[in-house]
Amino acid sequence: MTAPDPAGEPMPVYDLCAFFVGRWAIVREIEDRRAGVRHVMRGSGTFALPSGDPAGLLYDETVTWRPAGQEMTGTRRYRIANLAGARAEVLFDDGRPFHALDLSAGTCAVHHDCPPDVYDGLYRVLDTDRFTVRWAVTGPRKDSVLMTTFKREP
């Protein structure tokens, strides 16, 4: 398969569970416009079916980066709930809602209010083994752009 141009047409996804399940290599570029710094995080994320929950996935992520020469590690966990074909609800690990997701068009604009800041995101499926998530975070506390590229690991 020839890799499509990331600026080309997104690939529709009709079964989020089948698409997401597995391990993904992550590269996250963060531009903190307020501080005038850029960071690059690298790591991996795994979407897995938790036992006893056929309508959901768990997403676990671990990344590392080196601000000012010091290695840092970060982790996060999300729950992908109410899976129905191309649609789902993304929840924080504690069950609070994060955003709705619908990749039937291969792209999905998402929004999350985290007062006093606002998170506006865009998911984009490039092909069967790659997708991106871009967040613009604005408000009195933050002014950042985060671009994450996910590539399926064998």
C-alpha positions, 0 to 999 in steps of 0.5 A: 500500500502506498502511504497517502499524503497527510494533507490528502483525503482522510480514510473513513473508519467504520469500526473504531474498535477494530481500528484502534486495538493494538500498540501505537508508536507516538511522536508528540510535538508541543509548541508552548507559544506563551513560553516560546518553547517546543518539546518533542515527546516519544513513546507508545500507546495501547488500545485494549479491550478490558475484560468484562466491557465489550462496549469499551476500550482502555487507552494507556500511554507512556511518553518521554521527553528531555526538557533542559537535558533532563529526562521526564516521563508522562503517562495517561489513561482514557476510556473509550466508551459506548462504541458504536461503529465509528462513534464513541465517547472518550472519557478520562480515566475517572469517568468524566467526559472528555469528548465525543468521537466520530471517525466515519468521515476519517476526520473529527473536530472535537472540543473540551472545556477545561475552565478557564482554558479551551481545548479544540482538537482534530482527529485525522486518519491517514491510513490503516496504520496512522492517525494524528490528533492536533489540539489547540489549547487557549485561554488565560493559562495556556496557549499551546499546540500539540500535534501527535502522530500515531503509527501502528506497531507490528 
